[in-house]
Amino acid sequence: MDRVALSDTIDFSRIVYGMWRLADDANTSPAHVRAKIDACLAQGITTMDQADIYGGYAAEEVLGSALKENPGLRDQLEIVTKCDIVAPIGKYADRRVKHYDTSAAHLQASVEASLTHMGIEQIDVLLIHRPDPMMNAAETGGALDALIDSGKIKAAGVSNFRPWDWDLLQSGMTHKLVTNQIEISLAARDGLINGDLAHLQQHRIAPMAWSPLGGGSLMTDTSAVATKMDAIASAQGVDRAAVAVAWLLAHPAGILPVMGTNTLARIATFSDAFKVDMDRQIWFELYEAANGQEVP
């Protein structure tokens, strides 16, 4: 498995295992979670993506139960988690309205809770989950710097930020942000041309891609892009998902697809994307099919 350096001290596996559905599985036992992680490790996938809100604020604890029962497993992984979404469910059921909170107090409390839930001493990368229209960049940036300096997180990044949101937060920080996790796939292509990927490439930042299969829509699609994916998959001995992920891997921005499923058999096929020969013309054939027209 290829690896991507996010900083001098952090590198991730090129494919990331997304745990947003971890608490939704009928089986959340430590042994079953360990089996999923082992299926990832067998392919060289070592980076796990979490968020405090996943599973109604329960997914981190599901992962934590597995880590606590398997000493030494934590040392084989890089753990990403996110915070700032406050939804009136789970531990925030008493809140009146869904909102974002990037205050220093909330970030500090969220990190402490995540560390406790997962039973770990340090988060590898903490992401601000959504841009907060009430963010005080100096306060939020200072809080992230303090969390890095304290050793509670190794680095910070963001998720769903536009270039100007990134620049604003970075202006309030001493430490460098290391990634932006954005939606990008054959079903969500705006980031290719709206400046999101261009901004990250300019700053030599490797983006993470959530929903690289379009939230599953690319697997059930019957349009022209589905026909094209199936033809490529058949010719190269893989499935449609591998083609969709290979399309992302081929981009020069160094995209890290975040793959999420609870099915062990599907997890075991994540690395099939590296088997796909995705040259420039194949890439544009898929892009054209997804757009429904040739490029200008």
C-alpha positions as CSV (number, residue, x, y, z in Angstrom):
1,M,0.0,0.0,0.0
2,D,1.3,3.4,-0.9
3,R,1.7,6.0,1.8
4,V,1.3,9.7,1.8
5,A,3.3,12.1,4.0
6,L,1.0,14.8,5.5
7,S,3.9,16.4,7.5
8,D,7.4,15.6,8.7
9,T,5.9,13.4,11.4
10,I,2.7,12.0,9.9
11,D,2.0,9.7,7.0
12,F,-1.2,7.9,6.1
13,S,-2.0,4.8,4.1
14,R,-3.2,5.9,0.6
15,I,-6.6,4.4,1.3
16,V,-8.3,5.2,4.6
17,Y,-10.9,3.1,6.4
18,G,-13.9,5.3,7.3
19,M,-15.7,4.3,10.4
20,W,-18.9,6.4,10.2
21,R,-21.0,3.3,10.0
22,L,-19.2,1.3,12.7
23,A,-21.8,1.8,15.4
24,D,-24.6,1.0,12.9
25,D,-23.5,-2.6,12.4
26,A,-25.6,-5.3,14.0
27,N,-22.4,-6.7,15.5
28,T,-20.3,-4.1,17.3
29,S,-18.3,-6.5,19.4
30,P,-14.6,-5.9,19.9
31,A,-13.8,-9.1,18.0
32,H,-15.8,-8.0,15.0
33,V,-14.3,-4.6,15.0
34,R,-10.9,-6.2,15.3
35,A,-11.7,-8.3,12.3
36,K,-12.4,-5.2,10.2
37,I,-9.2,-3.6,11.2
38,D,-7.3,-6.8,10.5
39,A,-8.8,-6.9,7.0
40,C,-7.5,-3.4,6.5
41,L,-4.0,-4.1,7.9
42,A,-3.7,-7.1,5.6
43,Q,-3.7,-4.7,2.7
44,G,-1.5,-2.1,4.4
45,I,-4.4,0.2,5.3
46,T,-3.5,1.6,8.6
47,T,-5.4,4.9,8.8
48,M,-8.8,4.9,10.5
49,D,-11.2,7.8,10.1
50,Q,-13.6,8.6,13.0
51,A,-15.7,11.6,14.2
52,D,-17.3,12.3,17.6
53,I,-20.8,12.5,15.9
54,Y,-20.6,9.2,14.1
55,G,-23.1,6.6,15.3
56,G,-25.0,9.3,17.3
57,Y,-21.8,10.0,19.2
58,A,-21.2,6.3,19.8
59,A,-18.7,5.1,17.1
60,E,-15.6,6.2,18.9
61,E,-16.5,4.1,21.9
62,V,-17.1,1.1,19.6
63,L,-13.6,1.5,18.3
64,G,-12.2,2.1,21.8
65,S,-13.6,-1.2,23.0
66,A,-11.7,-3.1,20.4
67,L,-8.5,-1.1,21.1
68,K,-8.8,-1.7,24.8
69,E,-9.2,-5.5,24.3
70,N,-6.2,-5.7,21.9
71,P,-3.1,-4.1,23.4
72,G,-0.6,-3.1,20.8
73,L,-3.2,-2.6,18.1
74,R,-3.3,1.2,18.6
75,D,0.4,1.3,17.7
76,Q,-0.3,-0.1,14.2
77,L,-2.8,2.6,13.3
78,E,-3.2,6.3,12.6
79,I,-6.4,7.6,14.1
80,V,-8.3,10.6,12.6
81,T,-11.3,12.1,14.4
82,K,-13.4,15.2,14.0
83,C,-15.4,17.6,16.1
84,D,-17.5,20.8,16.2
85,I,-20.9,19.4,15.1
86,V,-23.3,19.6,18.0
87,A,-26.6,17.8,17.1
88,P,-29.5,17.2,19.4
89,I,-28.9,13.5,19.7
90,G,-26.9,11.2,22.0
91,K,-24.9,13.2,24.6
92,Y,-26.3,16.4,23.2
93,A,-29.9,15.4,23.2
94,D,-30.8,18.4,25.3
95,R,-29.6,20.9,22.7
96,R,-32.3,23.0,21.0
97,V,-30.7,23.2,17.6
98,K,-28.0,21.6,15.5
99,H,-25.0,23.9,15.4
100,Y,-21.3,24.1,15.1
101,D,-19.0,25.0,18.0
102,T,-15.3,25.8,17.3
103,S,-14.8,27.6,20.7
104,A,-11.6,26.7,22.5
105,A,-13.7,25.2,25.4
106,H,-15.6,22.9,23.1
107,L,-12.6,21.7,21.1
108,Q,-10.7,20.9,24.3
109,A,-13.7,19.1,25.8
110,S,-14.3,17.2,22.6
111,V,-10.7,16.0,22.4
112,E,-10.7,14.9,26.0
113,A,-13.9,12.9,25.4
114,S,-12.5,11.3,22.2
115,L,-9.3,10.3,23.9
116,T,-11.4,8.7,26.7
117,H,-13.9,7.0,24.4
118,M,-11.1,5.5,22.2
119,G,-8.8,4.7,25.2
120,I,-5.9,6.4,23.5
121,E,-3.3,9.0,24.6
122,Q,-3.0,11.0,21.4
123,I,-5.2,11.6,18.3
124,D,-3.0,11.6,15.1
125,V,-5.1,14.2,13.3
126,L,-8.0,16.2,14.6
127,L,-10.3,17.7,11.9
128,I,-12.7,20.5,12.3
129,H,-15.7,18.7,10.8
130,R,-17.6,21.6,9.2
131,P,-16.9,25.3,8.6
132,D,-18.3,27.3,11.5
133,P,-19.9,30.7,10.4
134,M,-19.2,31.9,14.0
135,M,-15.6,30.7,14.1
136,N,-13.2,33.1,15.8
137,A,-10.0,32.1,13.9
138,A,-7.7,33.4,16.6
139,E,-9.5,31.4,19.3
140,T,-10.0,28.2,17.3
141,G,-6.5,28.3,15.8
142,G,-5.0,29.0,19.2
143,A,-6.9,26.1,20.7
144,L,-5.6,23.7,18.0
145,D,-2.1,25.0,18.5
146,A,-2.4,24.3,22.2
147,L,-3.7,20.8,21.7
148,I,-0.8,20.0,19.4
149,D,1.7,21.5,21.9
150,S,0.2,19.5,24.7
151,G,0.6,16.3,22.8
152,K,-3.1,15.5,22.8
153,I,-3.2,15.7,19.1
154,K,-0.3,15.3,16.7
155,A,-1.7,17.6,14.0
156,A,-4.8,19.4,12.9
157,G,-6.8,19.6,9.7
158,V,-10.2,20.4,8.5
159,S,-13.2,18.9,6.7
160,N,-15.5,20.4,4.1
161,F,-13.6,23.7,4.2
162,R,-13.5,26.0,1.2
163,P,-10.1,27.7,0.4
164,W,-11.1,30.9,2.2
165,D,-12.2,29.0,5.3
166,W,-8.8,27.2,5.3
167,D,-6.9,30.4,4.9
168,L,-8.8,32.1,7.7
169,L,-8.2,29.3,10.2
170,Q,-4.5,28.9,9.1
171,S,-4.0,32.7,9.7
172,G,-4.8,32.1,13.4
173,M,-2.4,29.2,13.8
174,T,1.3,28.6,14.3
175,H,1.2,25.0,13.3
176,K,0.3,24.0,9.7
177,L,-3.0,22.4,8.9
178,V,-2.3,19.0,7.3
179,T,-5.4,18.0,5.3
180,N,-8.9,18.9,4.2
181,Q,-11.4,16.1,3.9
182,I,-13.8,17.0,1.1
183,E,-16.5,15.2,-0.8
184,I,-15.1,14.1,-4.2
185,S,-16.0,11.3,-6.5
186,L,-17.3,10.6,-10.0
187,A,-20.7,11.6,-8.5
188,A,-19.4,14.8,-6.8
189,R,-16.9,16.5,-9.2
190,D,-17.2,20.1,-8.2
191,G,-13.9,20.1,-6.2
192,L,-12.0,19.4,-9.5
193,I,-12.9,22.8,-10.9
194,N,-14.2,25.1,-8.1
195,G,-10.8,25.7,-6.6
196,D,-10.9,23.2,-3.8
197,L,-8.3,20.8,-5.2
198,A,-6.3,23.6,-6.8
199,H,-5.9,25.3,-3.4
200,L,-4.7,22.1,-1.8
201,Q,-2.3,21.3,-4.6
202,Q,-0.9,24.9,-4.4
203,H,-0.1,24.4,-0.8
204,R,1.1,20.8,-1.2
205,I,-1.7,19.4,1.0
206,A,-3.0,15.9,0.4
207,P,-6.8,15.9,0.5
208,M,-8.9,13.2,1.9
209,A,-12.1,12.2,0.0
210,W,-15.3,11.3,1.8
211,S,-17.9,9.2,0.0
212,P,-15.6,8.2,-2.9
213,L,-18.4,6.0,-4.1
214,G,-20.9,8.7,-4.0
215,G,-22.5,7.4,-0.8
216,G,-23.1,4.1,-2.7
217,S,-24.9,5.8,-5.6
218,L,-22.1,4.9,-8.0
219,M,-22.7,1.2,-7.2
220,T,-26.3,1.3,-8.2
221,D,-26.1,3.8,-11.0
222,T,-27.3,2.7,-14.4
223,S,-26.2,5.8,-16.4
224,A,-23.4,6.2,-19.0
225,V,-20.7,6.4,-16.3
226,A,-21.9,3.1,-14.8
227,T,-21.7,1.5,-18.2
228,K,-18.2,2.9,-18.7
229,M,-17.0,1.8,-15.2
230,D,-18.4,-1.7,-15.8
231,A,-16.6,-2.0,-19.1
232,I,-13.3,-1.0,-17.5
233,A,-13.9,-3.3,-14.6
234,S,-14.6,-6.2,-16.8
235,A,-11.5,-5.7,-18.9
236,Q,-9.3,-5.3,-15.9
237,G,-10.7,-8.1,-13.7
238,V,-12.0,-5.8,-10.8
239,D,-15.3,-4.5,-9.7
240,R,-16.9,-1.1,-10.3
241,A,-15.8,0.2,-6.9
242,A,-12.2,-0.4,-7.7
243,V,-12.5,1.7,-10.9
244,A,-14.2,4.5,-9.1
245,V,-11.5,4.6,-6.5
246,A,-8.7,4.3,-9.0
247,W,-10.1,7.4,-10.8
248,L,-9.5,9.3,-7.6
249,L,-6.1,7.8,-6.9
250,A,-4.9,8.8,-10.4
251,H,-5.4,12.5,-9.7
252,P,-2.1,14.4,-9.1
253,A,-3.4,16.0,-5.9
254,G,-2.7,12.7,-4.1
255,I,-6.2,12.1,-2.9
256,L,-6.8,9.7,0.0
257,P,-10.2,8.0,-0.5
258,V,-12.0,7.3,2.8
259,M,-13.8,3.9,2.3
260,G,-16.6,3.0,4.6
261,T,-18.4,-0.3,4.8
262,N,-19.2,-2.9,7.6
263,T,-18.9,-5.9,5.2
264,L,-15.7,-7.8,5.7
265,A,-15.7,-9.1,2.2
266,R,-15.9,-5.5,0.8
267,I,-13.2,-4.3,3.1
268,A,-10.9,-7.0,1.8
269,T,-11.2,-5.6,-1.8
270,F,-10.3,-2.0,-1.1
271,S,-6.8,-2.4,-2.5
272,D,-8.1,-3.7,-5.8
273,A,-8.1,-0.1,-6.9
274,F,-4.4,-0.3,-7.3
275,K,-4.8,-3.0,-9.9
276,V,-6.6,-0.7,-12.3
277,D,-4.6,0.9,-15.2
278,M,-6.0,4.4,-15.2
279,D,-4.3,6.4,-17.9
280,R,-5.3,9.9,-18.9
281,Q,-7.7,8.9,-21.6
282,I,-9.5,6.4,-19.4
283,W,-9.7,9.1,-16.7
284,F,-11.3,11.5,-19.1
285,E,-13.6,8.9,-20.6
286,L,-15.0,8.5,-17.1
287,Y,-15.1,12.2,-16.5
288,E,-16.9,12.8,-19.8
289,A,-19.5,10.1,-19.0
290,A,-20.1,11.5,-15.5
291,N,-20.5,15.0,-16.9
292,G,-22.8,13.8,-19.7
293,Q,-20.8,15.7,-22.3
294,E,-17.2,16.0,-23.6
295,V,-14.9,18.6,-22.2
296,P,-15.0,22.0,-24.0
